[in-house]
Amino acid sequence: MKTLCYLIMLCLLSSCSIENKDDAFVDVKQKIHDLVNQTNNNTTEISGLQLVLIKNGNIVFEHAEGIATISPTGEKQPLTLDHKVRIASISKFILTMSLMTLVDEGLVNLDEDISQYLGFTLRNPHFPDSKITVRQVLAHISSIRDNGQYFLPLGENYQRFFNTNEDEHDKGHFASQKNQQPGQYFMYANLNFGLIAGVIENVSGLRMDHFAKQRLFEPLNLDVSFNVCDFYSTQYSNLATLYRRGKGGYVWDAEGPWIPQVDGNNISCFYGGEKYSRTEKPDQSMLADYQLGSNPTLFSPQGGLRASAKDLAALMKLFIGENKAQVISKKTLSLMLEPVWQYDKTLNNGHTGGEGALDDASMFNLKTSYGLSTHIIDLKDWGLTQQSQKYYGHMGEAYGLLGQFWFNPETKDGVIALITGLGDDPAKPKSKTPLYAIEEEVLIMSLKALDH
């Protein structure tokens, strides 16, 4: 009799636990609905959100809400979990995963002079005796700087960025301060990933977008791509548009219409390429003459991947779930998570504000620890937990997208959140963390649900 009562108690307790867990995720779904639809009560209006939560290596919650596209006639297509969005700088993390297949095979040495893989000698002219390694480039301690431009159209050669012998081509893409030589100083730079794409093309013999697809995406049965025109075969039916309210670009107007920023009614396959309507077959014949390694910035290696939050969850599982496909060994993937750079205030060894201005105090301490294309955060440092909890991953911001891709390899928990449109400048509302207020709200909501 006592045994029966004990079993009944266990059953009731288990049932209660499951019910509370489900209630937590029902609450998240309602909050997502409110974030997208109750515009007057939110920190920042958003047009859409995809959210996937992973617990113990398994997806426990997934939901999408909002607008995927607005047709020229004003018809709105609902955002789903299957819609692909331009994930901005999260692309860097995924591109690095594909690079790691070459590291896995011994074809790329992270500590080798990157010149060995580029087909030309790369040196910072201010520090000519210091080699620049693949590891340094991935960790943003390469001394490379964007200086306003980090991509070129078809027909150009990206070596011009690094050609300091001709004044008209010297765009100042190298650090010159004495404490900023290769390996010493952290400065986030998109141009680093043009170099990584160049390594991929020269070593593999494949164009960067083709390489990532063949080595990483297809083995995982993922329909994602750095070339947005790959989605023409399905008439772009699952391609979402990124939006801002206003007049276009960075001209915000909270009372204005949703203006397409990228992947709207007209699609361009690559930087500087001709735009085609969604019903028009794009002409990519000019790519037949592309010379590998000449302009690997073409398909936006720093930010041009189109993927859904569900796709990103499948990629995240290679770190925190079962790696049945064995695309890359976990030992090699773990190299991405090892800190290469950590901020030291006494040394003043980096700019912690990411792409924020040097004097933007709101962004300070956003980036204080970095691996190989891996942003390492401690939730305790951001005031979100009492105990230290380290999460790894990447963020993305461009064209109205705010993306978060975070996972904890110890607990095997993860958060993938893709905001697909912004109603106003997200920097306006104050936040407690270095994140924008709307990002902070989504992250806290997600962590609370996972902790429940």
C-alpha positions as CSV (number, residue, x, y, z in Angstrom):
1,M,0.0,0.0,0.0
2,K,2.9,2.4,0.9
3,T,4.6,1.5,-2.4
4,L,1.4,2.3,-4.3
5,C,1.0,5.6,-2.6
6,Y,4.6,6.5,-3.3
7,L,4.2,5.7,-7.0
8,I,1.0,7.8,-7.1
9,M,2.9,10.7,-5.5
10,L,5.7,10.4,-8.0
11,C,3.2,10.4,-10.8
12,L,1.4,13.5,-9.5
13,L,4.7,15.3,-9.0
14,S,5.9,14.4,-12.5
15,S,2.6,15.5,-14.0
16,C,2.7,18.8,-12.1
17,S,6.3,19.4,-13.3
18,I,5.4,18.8,-17.0
19,E,2.3,21.0,-16.7
20,N,4.3,23.9,-15.3
21,K,6.9,23.5,-18.0
22,D,4.3,23.6,-20.7
23,D,2.7,26.6,-19.0
24,A,6.1,28.4,-19.2
25,F,6.3,27.9,-23.0
26,V,2.6,28.9,-23.4
27,D,3.6,32.1,-21.7
28,V,6.5,32.6,-24.1
29,K,4.2,32.1,-27.1
30,Q,1.9,34.8,-25.7
31,K,4.7,37.2,-25.0
32,I,6.0,36.7,-28.6
33,H,2.5,37.5,-29.8
34,D,2.4,40.6,-27.7
35,L,5.9,41.8,-28.8
36,V,4.8,41.7,-32.4
37,N,1.2,42.9,-32.1
38,Q,0.9,45.2,-29.1
39,T,3.0,47.9,-30.6
40,N,2.1,50.7,-28.1
41,N,3.4,48.8,-25.1
42,N,6.7,47.5,-26.4
43,T,10.2,48.9,-26.0
44,T,10.7,48.7,-29.8
45,E,8.1,47.7,-32.4
46,I,9.1,44.7,-34.4
47,S,7.6,43.2,-37.6
48,G,8.4,39.6,-36.9
49,L,10.2,37.1,-34.6
50,Q,11.4,33.5,-35.0
51,L,12.3,31.9,-31.7
52,V,13.7,28.4,-31.0
53,L,14.7,27.2,-27.6
54,I,16.9,24.1,-26.9
55,K,17.0,22.3,-23.6
56,N,19.4,19.4,-22.9
57,G,20.3,19.3,-26.6
58,N,16.7,19.0,-27.8
59,I,14.3,21.6,-29.2
60,V,11.6,22.3,-26.6
61,F,10.0,25.4,-28.1
62,E,9.7,26.9,-31.5
63,H,7.4,29.7,-32.7
64,A,7.2,32.4,-35.4
65,E,5.0,35.5,-35.4
66,G,4.6,38.5,-37.6
67,I,5.1,39.5,-41.2
68,A,7.3,37.6,-43.7
69,T,6.6,39.8,-46.7
70,I,4.3,42.6,-47.8
71,S,3.3,42.4,-51.5
72,P,3.2,45.5,-53.8
73,T,-0.6,45.4,-53.3
74,G,-0.2,45.4,-49.5
75,E,-1.0,41.8,-48.9
76,K,0.9,40.4,-45.8
77,Q,2.3,36.9,-45.7
78,P,2.6,35.5,-42.2
79,L,6.1,34.7,-40.9
80,T,6.6,31.0,-40.3
81,L,9.5,28.9,-38.8
82,D,10.3,27.8,-42.4
83,H,11.1,31.3,-43.7
84,K,14.7,32.1,-44.5
85,V,16.0,35.4,-43.4
86,R,19.4,37.2,-43.9
87,I,21.0,36.4,-40.6
88,A,23.6,39.1,-40.7
89,S,26.8,38.5,-38.7
90,I,25.6,35.1,-37.3
91,S,26.8,34.1,-40.8
92,K,30.4,34.5,-39.6
93,F,29.9,31.8,-37.0
94,I,28.4,29.4,-39.6
95,L,31.0,30.2,-42.2
96,T,33.7,29.3,-39.6
97,M,32.0,26.0,-39.0
98,S,32.5,25.2,-42.7
99,L,36.1,26.3,-42.5
100,M,36.6,23.9,-39.6
101,T,36.0,21.0,-42.0
102,L,39.3,22.0,-43.6
103,V,41.0,22.2,-40.2
104,D,39.6,18.8,-39.4
105,E,41.3,17.4,-42.5
106,G,44.6,19.1,-41.8
107,L,44.3,21.3,-44.8
108,V,44.3,24.6,-42.8
109,N,46.5,25.3,-39.8
110,L,45.0,28.0,-37.6
111,D,48.4,29.3,-36.5
112,E,49.9,29.4,-40.0
113,D,50.6,32.7,-41.8
114,I,47.3,33.3,-43.6
115,S,49.3,34.4,-46.7
116,Q,50.0,30.7,-47.4
117,Y,46.3,30.2,-48.2
118,L,45.5,33.5,-49.9
119,G,47.7,33.4,-52.9
120,F,49.3,36.8,-51.9
121,T,51.3,38.1,-49.0
122,L,49.2,39.8,-46.4
123,R,51.1,42.1,-44.0
124,N,50.2,45.1,-42.0
125,P,52.6,47.7,-43.4
126,H,52.9,49.3,-40.0
127,F,54.1,46.0,-38.5
128,P,55.7,44.2,-41.5
129,D,57.6,41.7,-39.4
130,S,54.4,40.3,-37.8
131,K,52.6,37.5,-39.6
132,I,48.8,37.4,-39.6
133,T,47.4,34.0,-38.8
134,V,44.1,32.4,-39.5
135,R,43.4,32.2,-35.8
136,Q,44.0,36.0,-35.4
137,V,41.7,36.8,-38.3
138,L,38.9,34.6,-36.9
139,A,39.2,36.2,-33.5
140,H,39.3,39.8,-34.8
141,I,42.9,40.4,-33.5
142,S,44.4,40.5,-37.0
143,S,44.9,44.4,-37.1
144,I,42.6,44.4,-40.2
145,R,40.0,47.3,-40.2
146,D,36.9,47.8,-42.2
147,N,37.2,51.6,-42.5
148,G,33.8,51.9,-44.1
149,Q,34.2,49.3,-46.9
150,Y,34.6,45.6,-46.8
151,F,33.0,44.2,-50.1
152,L,33.4,44.7,-53.8
153,P,31.2,44.0,-56.9
154,L,31.9,41.3,-59.4
155,G,35.0,41.9,-61.6
156,E,36.9,43.6,-58.8
157,N,39.8,42.0,-56.9
158,Y,39.7,42.4,-53.1
159,Q,43.5,42.5,-52.9
160,R,43.1,46.2,-53.5
161,F,42.0,46.6,-49.9
162,F,45.4,45.5,-48.8
163,N,47.5,47.1,-51.6
164,T,49.3,49.9,-49.8
165,N,51.7,50.6,-52.6
166,E,49.2,52.6,-54.5
167,D,47.7,55.6,-52.6
168,E,44.3,55.5,-54.4
169,H,43.8,51.9,-53.2
170,D,45.1,52.4,-49.6
171,K,41.8,52.6,-47.8
172,G,43.3,52.4,-44.4
173,H,42.4,48.8,-43.7
174,F,45.2,48.3,-41.3
175,A,45.7,49.5,-37.7
176,S,48.6,51.7,-37.1
177,Q,48.7,52.3,-33.3
178,K,51.7,50.8,-31.6
179,N,49.6,48.5,-29.3
180,Q,47.4,47.2,-32.2
181,Q,49.8,44.9,-34.0
182,P,48.5,41.5,-35.1
183,G,47.6,39.3,-32.1
184,Q,47.4,42.1,-29.6
185,Y,44.2,44.2,-30.0
186,F,40.6,43.2,-30.6
187,M,38.7,45.3,-33.2
188,Y,35.6,43.7,-34.8
189,A,36.0,43.8,-38.6
190,N,33.8,42.4,-41.3
191,L,36.7,42.4,-43.8
192,N,38.3,39.6,-41.8
193,F,35.7,37.2,-43.3
194,G,36.5,38.2,-46.8
195,L,39.9,36.8,-46.0
196,I,38.4,33.6,-44.5
197,A,36.3,33.1,-47.6
198,G,39.5,33.6,-49.6
199,V,41.2,30.8,-47.6
200,I,38.2,28.6,-48.3
201,E,38.2,29.2,-52.0
202,N,42.0,28.8,-52.5
203,V,42.3,25.7,-50.4
204,S,39.1,23.9,-51.5
205,G,38.9,24.9,-55.1
206,L,35.2,25.8,-54.6
207,R,33.5,29.2,-54.5
208,M,32.7,30.1,-50.9
209,D,28.9,29.7,-51.2
210,H,29.3,26.3,-53.0
211,F,31.8,25.1,-50.4
212,A,29.6,25.9,-47.4
213,K,26.6,24.2,-49.1
214,Q,28.5,21.0,-50.1
215,R,30.5,20.6,-46.9
216,L,28.0,21.7,-44.2
217,F,24.5,22.4,-45.3
218,E,23.7,19.5,-47.7
219,P,25.1,16.8,-45.3
220,L,22.6,18.1,-42.7
221,N,19.8,18.4,-45.2
222,L,19.5,22.1,-44.8
223,D,18.1,24.3,-47.5
224,V,20.2,27.4,-46.7
225,S,22.6,29.4,-48.8
226,F,24.9,32.4,-49.0
227,N,23.5,32.9,-52.6
228,V,19.9,34.1,-52.1
229,C,19.1,33.3,-55.8
230,D,19.4,29.6,-54.9
231,F,15.8,30.1,-53.6
232,Y,14.4,31.0,-57.0
233,S,13.7,27.4,-57.6
234,T,10.8,27.6,-55.1
235,Q,9.9,31.2,-56.3
236,Y,11.3,32.6,-53.0
237,S,8.2,31.3,-51.3
238,N,10.1,30.8,-48.0
239,L,12.3,33.9,-48.2
240,A,11.4,36.6,-45.7
241,T,12.0,40.3,-46.1
242,L,13.8,42.5,-43.5
243,Y,12.0,45.7,-42.7
244,R,12.4,49.1,-41.0
245,R,9.7,51.7,-40.6
246,G,10.7,55.0,-42.2
247,K,11.9,56.3,-45.5
248,G,14.5,53.7,-46.3
249,G,18.0,53.0,-45.0
250,Y,18.7,54.5,-41.5
251,V,16.0,57.2,-41.8
252,W,13.7,56.1,-39.1
253,D,10.0,57.1,-38.9
254,A,8.0,55.2,-36.3
255,E,4.8,56.4,-38.0
256,G,5.9,55.5,-41.5
257,P,5.3,52.3,-43.5
258,W,7.4,49.1,-43.3
259,I,10.1,49.7,-45.9
260,P,11.9,46.6,-47.3
261,Q,15.6,46.7,-46.6
262,V,16.7,43.5,-48.2
263,D,15.1,40.5,-50.0
264,G,12.0,42.5,-50.8
265,N,10.1,42.4,-54.1
266,N,13.4,42.6,-55.9
267,I,16.3,40.3,-55.4
268,S,20.0,40.7,-56.1
269,C,22.1,37.5,-56.1
270,F,25.4,39.2,-55.0
271,Y,26.9,42.6,-54.1
272,G,26.5,45.0,-57.0
273,G,24.4,42.5,-59.0
274,E,21.4,43.3,-61.1
275,K,18.1,43.1,-59.2
276,Y,15.3,40.8,-60.4
277,S,11.7,40.5,-59.4
278,R,10.7,37.5,-57.4
279,T,9.0,36.0,-60.4
280,E,11.9,36.7,-62.8
281,K,14.6,34.1,-63.3
282,P,18.0,35.6,-62.3
283,D,20.8,35.6,-64.8
284,Q,24.0,34.3,-63.1
285,S,25.9,33.4,-66.3
286,M,28.5,36.1,-65.6
287,L,29.7,34.0,-62.5
288,A,31.1,31.4,-64.9
289,D,34.2,33.6,-65.3
290,Y,34.7,34.2,-61.6
291,Q,38.3,33.4,-60.6
292,L,38.5,31.7,-57.2
293,G,40.0,33.8,-54.5
294,S,39.8,37.0,-56.5
295,N,36.8,38.5,-54.7
296,P,35.5,36.3,-52.0
297,T,33.5,39.2,-50.5
298,L,31.0,38.8,-53.4
299,F,28.4,36.7,-51.5
300,S,28.7,38.5,-48.2
301,P,30.7,36.0,-46.1
302,Q,30.3,38.3,-43.1
303,G,26.5,38.5,-43.2
304,G,24.8,37.1,-46.2
305,L,23.6,33.7,-45.2
306,R,19.9,33.1,-45.5
307,A,18.6,30.6,-42.9
308,S,15.7,30.1,-40.5
309,A,15.9,29.8,-36.7
310,K,15.1,26.1,-37.2
311,D,18.1,25.7,-39.6
312,L,20.3,27.4,-37.0
313,A,19.1,25.1,-34.4
314,A,20.2,22.1,-36.5
315,L,23.7,23.7,-36.7
316,M,23.8,24.5,-33.0
317,K,23.1,20.8,-32.3
318,L,26.5,20.0,-33.6
319,F,27.8,21.6,-30.5
320,I,25.2,20.6,-27.9
321,G,23.3,17.7,-29.3
322,E,24.0,14.4,-31.2
323,N,26.3,14.8,-34.2
324,K,25.0,11.9,-36.2
325,A,26.0,13.3,-39.5
326,Q,29.6,13.7,-38.3
327,V,30.1,16.6,-40.6
328,I,32.8,18.0,-38.3
329,S,34.3,16.3,-35.2
330,K,33.3,17.8,-31.9
331,K,37.0,18.0,-31.0
332,T,37.6,20.4,-33.9
333,L,34.4,22.3,-33.3
334,S,35.4,22.8,-29.6
335,L,38.4,24.8,-30.9
336,M,36.0,27.6,-31.8
337,L,34.9,27.9,-28.2
338,E,38.4,28.4,-26.7
339,P,39.0,32.0,-25.8
340,V,41.7,33.6,-28.0
341,W,41.2,37.1,-26.7
342,Q,40.0,38.5,-23.4
343,Y,39.6,42.2,-22.5
344,D,42.2,43.5,-20.1
345,K,41.3,47.0,-18.9
346,T,44.9,47.7,-17.7
347,L,46.3,46.9,-21.1
348,N,43.4,48.5,-23.0
349,N,43.7,45.7,-25.5
350,G,40.5,46.0,-27.4
351,H,37.3,47.8,-28.3
352,T,34.5,46.1,-26.4
353,G,31.7,47.8,-28.2
354,G,31.7,45.7,-31.3
355,E,30.7,47.8,-34.3
356,G,29.6,50.6,-32.0
357,A,31.4,53.9,-32.1
358,L,34.5,54.2,-29.9
359,D,32.8,56.7,-27.6
360,D,29.4,54.9,-27.4
361,A,29.3,54.0,-23.7
362,S,26.0,52.0,-24.1
363,M,27.9,49.4,-26.1
364,F,30.9,49.0,-23.8
365,N,31.5,45.5,-22.5
366,L,29.4,43.9,-25.2
367,K,32.4,41.9,-26.3
368,T,35.0,41.0,-23.7
369,S,35.9,37.5,-24.6
370,Y,36.3,35.9,-28.1
371,G,37.1,32.6,-29.6
372,L,37.1,31.6,-33.3
373,S,34.2,33.7,-34.6
374,T,32.7,33.0,-31.2
375,H,31.3,35.7,-28.9
376,I,31.6,34.4,-25.3
377,I,29.4,36.0,-22.7
378,D,28.9,35.5,-19.0
379,L,25.3,36.1,-17.9
380,K,26.5,37.1,-14.5
381,D,28.6,39.9,-15.9
382,W,25.5,41.2,-17.6
383,G,23.5,41.1,-14.3
384,L,21.2,38.3,-15.6
385,T,22.2,35.5,-13.2
386,Q,23.6,35.2,-9.7
387,Q,26.1,32.6,-10.6
388,S,28.5,32.5,-13.6
389,Q,26.8,31.1,-16.7
390,K,28.8,31.2,-19.9
391,Y,27.1,31.2,-23.3
392,Y,28.7,31.0,-26.7
393,G,27.6,32.1,-30.1
394,H,27.1,35.2,-32.2
395,M,24.9,38.1,-32.7
396,G,23.6,39.7,-36.0
397,E,22.4,43.2,-36.8
398,A,21.7,44.6,-40.3
399,Y,18.9,45.8,-42.5
400,G,16.4,45.7,-39.6
401,L,17.4,42.2,-38.3
402,L,18.5,41.7,-34.7
403,G,19.7,38.1,-34.3
404,Q,20.9,36.1,-31.3
405,F,22.5,32.6,-31.4
406,W,23.6,31.5,-28.0
407,F,24.3,28.1,-26.4
408,N,25.7,26.7,-23.2
409,P,27.8,23.6,-23.9
410,E,27.6,22.4,-20.3
411,T,23.8,22.5,-19.9
412,K,23.2,21.9,-23.6
413,D,20.7,24.8,-23.6
414,G,20.4,27.2,-26.5
415,V,18.5,30.3,-27.7
416,I,18.0,31.3,-31.4
417,A,16.1,34.5,-31.8
418,L,15.6,36.3,-35.2
419,I,13.8,39.7,-35.1
420,T,13.0,40.5,-38.8
421,G,12.1,44.1,-38.7
422,L,12.4,47.2,-36.5
423,G,9.9,50.1,-36.1
424,D,12.4,52.5,-34.8
425,D,16.0,52.9,-33.8
426,P,16.5,50.1,-31.2
427,A,19.2,52.1,-29.4
428,K,16.7,54.6,-28.1
429,P,15.2,52.6,-25.2
430,K,17.6,52.1,-22.3
431,S,18.7,48.6,-21.3
432,K,20.5,47.0,-18.4
433,T,22.9,45.0,-20.5
434,P,25.0,45.9,-23.5
435,L,22.2,44.5,-25.7
436,Y,19.5,46.6,-27.2
437,A,16.4,46.7,-24.9
438,I,14.3,44.6,-27.3
439,E,17.1,42.0,-27.6
440,E,17.5,42.0,-23.8
441,E,13.7,41.4,-23.4
442,V,13.7,38.4,-25.8
443,L,16.8,36.9,-24.2
444,I,15.5,37.2,-20.6
445,M,12.2,35.8,-21.6
446,S,14.0,32.8,-23.2
447,L,16.3,32.1,-20.4
448,K,13.5,32.2,-17.8
449,A,11.6,29.6,-19.9
450,L,14.6,27.3,-20.1
451,D,15.3,27.7,-16.4
452,H,11.8,26.8,-15.4
